[in-house]
Amino acid sequence: MTGPVWRRERGEAKICDECLREVESAYVEGTVTDNEFADRRVLCEDCYRAKIAFIARAD
């Protein structure tokens, strides 16, 4: 299995790549290659919701 995926991670402090806030729960975009997840971008819940709403309106 390969390709881009989103994963929700909790319990570890991360910095949102959009608003730069430190959060305990974040959505992490990454790629899966050879069944290994590699992080690419971290979004807090608010930024993730804004991104999804923007994509939904673009249709």
N, C-alpha and C positions, 0 to 999 in steps of 0.2 A: 504494500500500500504506500503510495506517495502522493504528495500534493499539499496545498495550503489548508490549514485547519485552525479553528479557534478552540481554546480550552480555558475553562474558568479555574483559577487557582486561588486558594484561600489559605490563611494562616501564616503567610510569609510576607513581610513588608516589600512592596515593589513601588517603583516610581512610574507614574503614568507618562507615556511619551508625548501626550497631547497637552495636558494642563500642568504637568510636573508636580502633581500632588503625590504625597506618600500615602498608599492605601494598603489595607490588609487583604482585600479581595479584588481581583482584577481579571480581565479577559486577556489572554495571551494568544497572539497570532503567531503561528510558526509553520514549519514544514515538517512533514514526516518522510523520512528516508530510511529504508531498511528497518522499519518499526521503531525508529528513534525520533523523538520530538526535539526540534531545535527552535528555540525562541527567536522571534524577529521583532515583534512590537507588543508593548504592554499598554492596555487602555483601562482606565477606571470604569466603573459601572455607568457613570454619567456620560462620559465621552463615548463609550460603546453604544449606549442608547441613542445618542445624537447621530452617530455614524449610521446605525441601522435605520433610523427615521429618515435620514437623508437619502439613503439607497432606496427605501420604499417609495419616497416621493418622486424619485427620478424615473420610476417606471411610468 
